[in-house]
Amino acid sequence: MMLSGGRAGMARQLAELLAGFEDFLDFDPRELHLIEALREQLALMDEGPLRP
């Protein structure tokens, strides 16, 4: 996704990303788990169709 590095670095990057997002819209922290699900879905779409 947009985060890289170790756990502490990723946490800092996520906090910065969410702070920027909240400049425009409120972010419900209960939806945080949806970010990973969306990332996985996008990764699957990038792989293209499955072939037998």
PyMOL Python script that loads the backbone (N, CA, C, O; Angstrom):
from pymol import cmd

cmd.read_pdbstr("""\
ATOM      1  N   MET A   1       0.843  -1.165   0.000  1.00  0.00           N
ATOM      2  CA  MET A   1       0.000   0.000   0.000  1.00  0.00           C
ATOM      3  C   MET A   1       0.890   1.229   0.000  1.00  0.00           C
ATOM      4  O   MET A   1       1.842   1.311  -0.775  1.00  0.00           O
ATOM      5  N   MET A   2       0.583   2.186   0.867  1.00  0.00           N
ATOM      6  CA  MET A   2       1.369   3.406   0.914  1.00  0.00           C
ATOM      7  C   MET A   2       2.345   3.407   2.069  1.00  0.00           C
ATOM      8  O   MET A   2       3.101   4.365   2.230  1.00  0.00           O
ATOM      9  N   LEU A   3       2.352   2.364   2.873  1.00  0.00           N
ATOM     10  CA  LEU A   3       3.189   2.328   4.059  1.00  0.00           C
ATOM     11  C   LEU A   3       4.384   1.414   3.830  1.00  0.00           C
ATOM     12  O   LEU A   3       4.280   0.387   3.159  1.00  0.00           O
ATOM     13  N   SER A   4       5.512   1.802   4.396  1.00  0.00           N
ATOM     14  CA  SER A   4       6.700   0.965   4.258  1.00  0.00           C
ATOM     15  C   SER A   4       7.517   1.054   5.533  1.00  0.00           C
ATOM     16  O   SER A   4       7.285   1.927   6.369  1.00  0.00           O
ATOM     17  N   GLY A   5       8.464   0.157   5.678  1.00  0.00           N
ATOM     18  CA  GLY A   5       9.351   0.176   6.829  1.00  0.00           C
ATOM     19  C   GLY A   5       8.871  -0.720   7.946  1.00  0.00           C
ATOM     20  O   GLY A   5       8.021  -1.588   7.747  1.00  0.00           O
ATOM     21  N   GLY A   6       9.423  -0.497   9.123  1.00  0.00           N
ATOM     22  CA  GLY A   6       9.090  -1.298  10.288  1.00  0.00           C
ATOM     23  C   GLY A   6       7.758  -0.884  10.900  1.00  0.00           C
ATOM     24  O   GLY A   6       7.098   0.046  10.438  1.00  0.00           O
ATOM     25  N   ARG A   7       7.386  -1.607  11.954  1.00  0.00           N
ATOM     26  CA  ARG A   7       6.088  -1.380  12.582  1.00  0.00           C
ATOM     27  C   ARG A   7       5.934   0.066  13.075  1.00  0.00           C
ATOM     28  O   ARG A   7       4.896   0.688  12.846  1.00  0.00           O
ATOM     29  N   ALA A   8       6.950   0.599  13.743  1.00  0.00           N
ATOM     30  CA  ALA A   8       6.874   1.966  14.266  1.00  0.00           C
ATOM     31  C   ALA A   8       6.754   2.978  13.127  1.00  0.00           C
ATOM     32  O   ALA A   8       5.975   3.928  13.207  1.00  0.00           O
ATOM     33  N   GLY A   9       7.526   2.764  12.075  1.00  0.00           N
ATOM     34  CA  GLY A   9       7.474   3.663  10.923  1.00  0.00           C
ATOM     35  C   GLY A   9       6.129   3.616  10.222  1.00  0.00           C
ATOM     36  O   GLY A   9       5.596   4.644   9.803  1.00  0.00           O
ATOM     37  N   MET A  10       5.588   2.413  10.100  1.00  0.00           N
ATOM     38  CA  MET A  10       4.285   2.265   9.457  1.00  0.00           C
ATOM     39  C   MET A  10       3.188   2.919  10.295  1.00  0.00           C
ATOM     40  O   MET A  10       2.277   3.540   9.747  1.00  0.00           O
ATOM     41  N   ALA A  11       3.268   2.783  11.614  1.00  0.00           N
ATOM     42  CA  ALA A  11       2.279   3.407  12.492  1.00  0.00           C
ATOM     43  C   ALA A  11       2.334   4.932  12.351  1.00  0.00           C
ATOM     44  O   ALA A  11       1.297   5.593  12.305  1.00  0.00           O
ATOM     45  N   ARG A  12       3.538   5.479  12.285  1.00  0.00           N
ATOM     46  CA  ARG A  12       3.714   6.925  12.115  1.00  0.00           C
ATOM     47  C   ARG A  12       3.154   7.378  10.762  1.00  0.00           C
ATOM     48  O   ARG A  12       2.468   8.396  10.673  1.00  0.00           O
ATOM     49  N   GLN A  13       3.456   6.607   9.711  1.00  0.00           N
ATOM     50  CA  GLN A  13       2.962   6.951   8.385  1.00  0.00           C
ATOM     51  C   GLN A  13       1.443   6.892   8.323  1.00  0.00           C
ATOM     52  O   GLN A  13       0.807   7.751   7.714  1.00  0.00           O
ATOM     53  N   LEU A  14       0.858   5.869   8.961  1.00  0.00           N
ATOM     54  CA  LEU A  14      -0.593   5.740   8.967  1.00  0.00           C
ATOM     55  C   LEU A  14      -1.228   6.913   9.705  1.00  0.00           C
ATOM     56  O   LEU A  14      -2.245   7.447   9.262  1.00  0.00           O
ATOM     57  N   ALA A  15      -0.639   7.316  10.822  1.00  0.00           N
ATOM     58  CA  ALA A  15      -1.161   8.459  11.576  1.00  0.00           C
ATOM     59  C   ALA A  15      -1.129   9.721  10.714  1.00  0.00           C
ATOM     60  O   ALA A  15      -2.077  10.506  10.733  1.00  0.00           O
ATOM     61  N   GLU A  16      -0.054   9.919   9.965  1.00  0.00           N
ATOM     62  CA  GLU A  16       0.056  11.081   9.089  1.00  0.00           C
ATOM     63  C   GLU A  16      -0.962  11.009   7.953  1.00  0.00           C
ATOM     64  O   GLU A  16      -1.574  12.017   7.599  1.00  0.00           O
ATOM     65  N   LEU A  17      -1.140   9.827   7.387  1.00  0.00           N
ATOM     66  CA  LEU A  17      -2.101   9.635   6.306  1.00  0.00           C
ATOM     67  C   LEU A  17      -3.516   9.941   6.785  1.00  0.00           C
ATOM     68  O   LEU A  17      -4.273  10.633   6.104  1.00  0.00           O
ATOM     69  N   LEU A  18      -3.871   9.420   7.967  1.00  0.00           N
ATOM     70  CA  LEU A  18      -5.207   9.651   8.503  1.00  0.00           C
ATOM     71  C   LEU A  18      -5.410  11.115   8.886  1.00  0.00           C
ATOM     72  O   LEU A  18      -6.507  11.646   8.719  1.00  0.00           O
ATOM     73  N   ALA A  19      -4.378  11.769   9.392  1.00  0.00           N
ATOM     74  CA  ALA A  19      -4.483  13.193   9.722  1.00  0.00           C
ATOM     75  C   ALA A  19      -4.768  14.002   8.460  1.00  0.00           C
ATOM     76  O   ALA A  19      -5.588  14.919   8.483  1.00  0.00           O
ATOM     77  N   GLY A  20      -4.099  13.669   7.365  1.00  0.00           N
ATOM     78  CA  GLY A  20      -4.360  14.340   6.098  1.00  0.00           C
ATOM     79  C   GLY A  20      -5.759  14.062   5.583  1.00  0.00           C
ATOM     80  O   GLY A  20      -6.427  14.960   5.070  1.00  0.00           O
ATOM     81  N   PHE A  21      -6.207  12.819   5.718  1.00  0.00           N
ATOM     82  CA  PHE A  21      -7.548  12.446   5.292  1.00  0.00           C
ATOM     83  C   PHE A  21      -8.578  13.260   6.064  1.00  0.00           C
ATOM     84  O   PHE A  21      -9.557  13.746   5.497  1.00  0.00           O
ATOM     85  N   GLU A  22      -8.339  13.403   7.377  1.00  0.00           N
ATOM     86  CA  GLU A  22      -9.310  14.101   8.221  1.00  0.00           C
ATOM     87  C   GLU A  22      -9.339  15.610   7.981  1.00  0.00           C
ATOM     88  O   GLU A  22     -10.200  16.303   8.523  1.00  0.00           O
ATOM     89  N   ASP A  23      -8.413  16.123   7.176  1.00  0.00           N
ATOM     90  CA  ASP A  23      -8.525  17.513   6.745  1.00  0.00           C
ATOM     91  C   ASP A  23      -9.756  17.702   5.859  1.00  0.00           C
ATOM     92  O   ASP A  23     -10.274  18.811   5.733  1.00  0.00           O
ATOM     93  N   PHE A  24     -10.222  16.608   5.244  1.00  0.00           N
ATOM     94  CA  PHE A  24     -11.340  16.673   4.309  1.00  0.00           C
ATOM     95  C   PHE A  24     -12.592  15.987   4.840  1.00  0.00           C
ATOM     96  O   PHE A  24     -13.701  16.486   4.650  1.00  0.00           O
ATOM     97  N   LEU A  25     -12.421  14.845   5.505  1.00  0.00           N
ATOM     98  CA  LEU A  25     -13.549  14.058   6.018  1.00  0.00           C
ATOM     99  C   LEU A  25     -13.192  13.473   7.376  1.00  0.00           C
ATOM    100  O   LEU A  25     -12.018  13.288   7.695  1.00  0.00           O
ATOM    101  N   ASP A  26     -14.206  13.186   8.163  1.00  0.00           N
ATOM    102  CA  ASP A  26     -13.975  12.479   9.421  1.00  0.00           C
ATOM    103  C   ASP A  26     -13.666  11.019   9.123  1.00  0.00           C
ATOM    104  O   ASP A  26     -14.223  10.438   8.192  1.00  0.00           O
ATOM    105  N   PHE A  27     -12.783  10.434   9.911  1.00  0.00           N
ATOM    106  CA  PHE A  27     -12.453   9.015   9.761  1.00  0.00           C
ATOM    107  C   PHE A  27     -12.894   8.285  11.011  1.00  0.00           C
ATOM    108  O   PHE A  27     -12.507   8.644  12.123  1.00  0.00           O
ATOM    109  N   ASP A  28     -13.703   7.263  10.824  1.00  0.00           N
ATOM    110  CA  ASP A  28     -14.169   6.443  11.940  1.00  0.00           C
ATOM    111  C   ASP A  28     -13.127   5.352  12.183  1.00  0.00           C
ATOM    112  O   ASP A  28     -12.942   4.492  11.322  1.00  0.00           O
ATOM    113  N   PRO A  29     -12.446   5.361  13.320  1.00  0.00           N
ATOM    114  CA  PRO A  29     -11.393   4.373  13.575  1.00  0.00           C
ATOM    115  C   PRO A  29     -11.897   2.930  13.549  1.00  0.00           C
ATOM    116  O   PRO A  29     -11.104   2.000  13.402  1.00  0.00           O
ATOM    117  N   ARG A  30     -13.209   2.738  13.689  1.00  0.00           N
ATOM    118  CA  ARG A  30     -13.758   1.376  13.603  1.00  0.00           C
ATOM    119  C   ARG A  30     -13.625   0.817  12.189  1.00  0.00           C
ATOM    120  O   ARG A  30     -13.762  -0.389  11.984  1.00  0.00           O
ATOM    121  N   GLU A  31     -13.362   1.679  11.217  1.00  0.00           N
ATOM    122  CA  GLU A  31     -13.225   1.255   9.824  1.00  0.00           C
ATOM    123  C   GLU A  31     -11.778   0.997   9.416  1.00  0.00           C
ATOM    124  O   GLU A  31     -11.505   0.695   8.255  1.00  0.00           O
ATOM    125  N   LEU A  32     -10.863   1.111  10.352  1.00  0.00           N
ATOM    126  CA  LEU A  32      -9.445   0.934  10.054  1.00  0.00           C
ATOM    127  C   LEU A  32      -9.152  -0.441   9.445  1.00  0.00           C
ATOM    128  O   LEU A  32      -8.312  -0.559   8.553  1.00  0.00           O
ATOM    129  N   HIS A  33      -9.836  -1.468   9.922  1.00  0.00           N
ATOM    130  CA  HIS A  33      -9.605  -2.820   9.395  1.00  0.00           C
ATOM    131  C   HIS A  33      -9.982  -2.941   7.916  1.00  0.00           C
ATOM    132  O   HIS A  33      -9.513  -3.849   7.232  1.00  0.00           O
ATOM    133  N   LEU A  34     -10.817  -2.042   7.426  1.00  0.00           N
ATOM    134  CA  LEU A  34     -11.233  -2.097   6.023  1.00  0.00           C
ATOM    135  C   LEU A  34     -10.103  -1.712   5.074  1.00  0.00           C
ATOM    136  O   LEU A  34     -10.119  -2.091   3.903  1.00  0.00           O
ATOM    137  N   ILE A  35      -9.135  -0.970   5.566  1.00  0.00           N
ATOM    138  CA  ILE A  35      -8.007  -0.564   4.712  1.00  0.00           C
ATOM    139  C   ILE A  35      -7.252  -1.792   4.215  1.00  0.00           C
ATOM    140  O   ILE A  35      -6.927  -1.885   3.031  1.00  0.00           O
ATOM    141  N   GLU A  36      -6.974  -2.732   5.114  1.00  0.00           N
ATOM    142  CA  GLU A  36      -6.250  -3.939   4.711  1.00  0.00           C
ATOM    143  C   GLU A  36      -7.078  -4.791   3.752  1.00  0.00           C
ATOM    144  O   GLU A  36      -6.543  -5.352   2.796  1.00  0.00           O
ATOM    145  N   ALA A  37      -8.374  -4.886   4.008  1.00  0.00           N
ATOM    146  CA  ALA A  37      -9.242  -5.662   3.110  1.00  0.00           C
ATOM    147  C   ALA A  37      -9.254  -5.047   1.714  1.00  0.00           C
ATOM    148  O   ALA A  37      -9.218  -5.770   0.719  1.00  0.00           O
ATOM    149  N   LEU A  38      -9.305  -3.723   1.632  1.00  0.00           N
ATOM    150  CA  LEU A  38      -9.282  -3.046   0.345  1.00  0.00           C
ATOM    151  C   LEU A  38      -7.942  -3.257  -0.350  1.00  0.00           C
ATOM    152  O   LEU A  38      -7.899  -3.484  -1.559  1.00  0.00           O
ATOM    153  N   ARG A  39      -6.856  -3.183   0.403  1.00  0.00           N
ATOM    154  CA  ARG A  39      -5.525  -3.397  -0.182  1.00  0.00           C
ATOM    155  C   ARG A  39      -5.423  -4.794  -0.787  1.00  0.00           C
ATOM    156  O   ARG A  39      -4.896  -4.964  -1.887  1.00  0.00           O
ATOM    157  N   GLU A  40      -5.928  -5.792  -0.065  1.00  0.00           N
ATOM    158  CA  GLU A  40      -5.897  -7.165  -0.578  1.00  0.00           C
ATOM    159  C   GLU A  40      -6.744  -7.302  -1.837  1.00  0.00           C
ATOM    160  O   GLU A  40      -6.347  -7.974  -2.789  1.00  0.00           O
ATOM    161  N   GLN A  41      -7.910  -6.663  -1.841  1.00  0.00           N
ATOM    162  CA  GLN A  41      -8.783  -6.729  -3.015  1.00  0.00           C
ATOM    163  C   GLN A  41      -8.107  -6.081  -4.221  1.00  0.00           C
ATOM    164  O   GLN A  41      -8.166  -6.619  -5.327  1.00  0.00           O
ATOM    165  N   LEU A  42      -7.472  -4.944  -4.020  1.00  0.00           N
ATOM    166  CA  LEU A  42      -6.779  -4.273  -5.120  1.00  0.00           C
ATOM    167  C   LEU A  42      -5.607  -5.103  -5.630  1.00  0.00           C
ATOM    168  O   LEU A  42      -5.343  -5.130  -6.832  1.00  0.00           O
ATOM    169  N   ALA A  43      -4.904  -5.779  -4.728  1.00  0.00           N
ATOM    170  CA  ALA A  43      -3.788  -6.633  -5.145  1.00  0.00           C
ATOM    171  C   ALA A  43      -4.303  -7.780  -6.009  1.00  0.00           C
ATOM    172  O   ALA A  43      -3.668  -8.142  -6.999  1.00  0.00           O
ATOM    173  N   LEU A  44      -5.436  -8.349  -5.647  1.00  0.00           N
ATOM    174  CA  LEU A  44      -6.013  -9.431  -6.447  1.00  0.00           C
ATOM    175  C   LEU A  44      -6.431  -8.930  -7.821  1.00  0.00           C
ATOM    176  O   LEU A  44      -6.261  -9.634  -8.817  1.00  0.00           O
ATOM    177  N   MET A  45      -6.970  -7.737  -7.881  1.00  0.00           N
ATOM    178  CA  MET A  45      -7.389  -7.173  -9.169  1.00  0.00           C
ATOM    179  C   MET A  45      -6.182  -6.914 -10.065  1.00  0.00           C
ATOM    180  O   MET A  45      -6.276  -7.062 -11.283  1.00  0.00           O
ATOM    181  N   ASP A  46      -5.058  -6.533  -9.479  1.00  0.00           N
ATOM    182  CA  ASP A  46      -3.844  -6.264 -10.252  1.00  0.00           C
ATOM    183  C   ASP A  46      -3.267  -7.533 -10.871  1.00  0.00           C
ATOM    184  O   ASP A  46      -2.590  -7.481 -11.897  1.00  0.00           O
ATOM    185  N   GLU A  47      -3.544  -8.680 -10.233  1.00  0.00           N
ATOM    186  CA  GLU A  47      -3.003  -9.943 -10.740  1.00  0.00           C
ATOM    187  C   GLU A  47      -3.708 -10.392 -12.006  1.00  0.00           C
ATOM    188  O   GLU A  47      -3.194 -11.251 -12.723  1.00  0.00           O
ATOM    189  N   GLY A  48      -4.863  -9.835 -12.295  1.00  0.00           N
ATOM    190  CA  GLY A  48      -5.609 -10.221 -13.488  1.00  0.00           C
ATOM    191  C   GLY A  48      -6.412 -11.482 -13.243  1.00  0.00           C
ATOM    192  O   GLY A  48      -6.416 -12.021 -12.136  1.00  0.00           O
ATOM    193  N   PRO A  49      -7.084 -11.946 -14.268  1.00  0.00           N
ATOM    194  CA  PRO A  49      -7.946 -13.117 -14.105  1.00  0.00           C
ATOM    195  C   PRO A  49      -7.128 -14.381 -13.810  1.00  0.00           C
ATOM    196  O   PRO A  49      -6.000 -14.539 -14.277  1.00  0.00           O
ATOM    197  N   LEU A  50      -7.719 -15.246 -13.042  1.00  0.00           N
ATOM    198  CA  LEU A  50      -7.073 -16.543 -12.762  1.00  0.00           C
ATOM    199  C   LEU A  50      -7.171 -17.427 -13.990  1.00  0.00           C
ATOM    200  O   LEU A  50      -8.185 -17.426 -14.689  1.00  0.00           O
ATOM    201  N   ARG A  51      -6.135 -18.164 -14.243  1.00  0.00           N
ATOM    202  CA  ARG A  51      -6.125 -19.051 -15.392  1.00  0.00           C
ATOM    203  C   ARG A  51      -6.043 -20.489 -14.926  1.00  0.00           C
ATOM    204  O   ARG A  51      -5.278 -20.802 -14.014  1.00  0.00           O
ATOM    205  N   PRO A  52      -6.810 -21.357 -15.528  1.00  0.00           N
ATOM    206  CA  PRO A  52      -6.787 -22.785 -15.115  1.00  0.00           C
ATOM    207  C   PRO A  52      -5.482 -23.465 -15.400  1.00  0.00           C
ATOM    208  O   PRO A  52      -5.327 -24.650 -15.108  1.00  0.00           O
TER     209      PRO A  52
END
""", "prot")
cmd.dss("prot")
cmd.show_as("cartoon", "prot")
cmd.util.cbc("prot")
cmd.orient("prot")
